[in-house]
Amino acid sequence: MLLDLLSLSKFRAAISAIGDPLFHGETSLFIEDIIKNKSEHKVFTILHEEKTAGFLILSTVLDEAEILEVAVSENLKRCGLGSELMDEVLDWCRKNGISHVFLEVRESNFPAREYYKKYDFAENGVRKNYYRDPVENAVLMSKKLQIS
């Protein structure tokens, strides 16, 4: 579900608890910035048994979107929640005139790369030494959407 600013404030702690360990505290910073600056970032969540089980942060500009962060609770991975979340986000993008979706992923994160390939994201390049803790290349991926 796409969160408005009021809902985002409510879900903030749960989203940060999932994302901060994976993204070195950046999730909390993203959420804080979105709320404080009323930014145009979109935050989607997926619930499991009425609790936040995952999230995706999306940045949109004109007809393009970039997936900034996506994560599912460690104990709920491989249960289909990530797929449900991605389906919802891509459907939202199509309905809102987004024709291209971009992302970057750690070169060593093979499960994530395979997950994105399942959705027909193509690998387009590499950003050398993009990530820190540890330093690692980012693989650039993109997907073209048929707008509905």
Buried (B, 14 or more C-beta within 10 A) or exposed (E): EBBEEEEBEEBBEBBBEBBBEBBEEBBBEBBEEBBEEEEEBBBBBBEBEEEBBBBBBBBBEEEBBBBBBBBBBEEBBEBEBBBBBBEBBBEBBBEEEBBBBBBBBBBEBEEBBEBBEEBEBEEEEEEEEBBEEEEBBBBBBBBEBEEE
